[in-house]
């Protein structure tokens, strides 16, 4: 059965970088089986209601500026497959969740950058799900519970965001990481390992929650992945990478896996 992953996408120039998080993503599938399909939820697609991509070929969306032509020249030729779309819809419907088809939407940089680094051949069909505007942590956790069924069909669910994301606090790459950023990642580890979901839903009320996430969208995909963990018996959350970019952007990655 496929695990579920929370992956960092960092600043857009991660795609051309060799910082530790980029190297981690490049080696992600060196020692793990490839999935047959992928469903990804990124911090960079919020929409009225839940939507999913249904175009056969998914455009590479360069939803950023100021990074130069080399980054804008990158394209990730992702495709979808009808069976992944249908399996996703069936899992959502079984949980009483409706999703609207979006034939125009491609992959934003929160989706294609980690996929390009981890799976450069772009030969695994992908579906992206949106984050519905105004979703509560509980609702996204429940979304993850519904998506947990996809693992039985060898579909990997990925949440893409950042464990710490405050663009007003970024510094030159390689700068020392401030204590509030490492403190928030420490809090995440304590809560996820304990599976203290009630505390997790209140992440912005934790000691460093509001400085780490002035707006919540980069944290929300982790709530979906946590819901998958809760729905799978004997599953645990495990840190598989931890580093920082531009001083304080949290590049930690998490995996839902079976308890040993």
C-alpha angles and dihedrals in degrees: 000000000000119000121225122243140205108203132184121236097183121183114342092256088069084092090067097034135099097203115135094267092054091049090049092053092047090057097039096110099036092102104020132074118260117246123236092229141007133217113191132189116196133192089232102067115069119162144167100275126344115312135178133200115252104167111121090230119034119220118231102240115208095202097171141067141210099045101104135247097290092068094044089052092062117102129182109204096212121171133189131217129220093233092058091049092049094045089052092049092048092051091049094045091051087058093047092252122137124207129189122225116244112197096177102049122100130180119299120215091265087065107033099042097061090039092051091051096044100034108022095168091067089211099133116085114248135201121187122208123203130229107243113233113260096013115166120227088248092054093051090046088054089049088057091050089056093047092052089086091068091074089073089063093050092256116145117216114209129189112200122199140089132283088217121026123166110139092189089065100048120125135186114303110274095029119143113274113243120239095244090060095049089042092057092048088050089053091050090052093050094048098042095046089050090043089226094166096172090060091042092057088056094054095136090056093056119105096271099018101110097043090047093048115022084170120026105221097100091053097046098080088059088060089057091052091048089055089055090054092051092051095052116077116237092008125142137190114243130186110234099173139012128182140119136242127205089007101293112023104119111233098178118142127206134197132201106219140155117278113253 
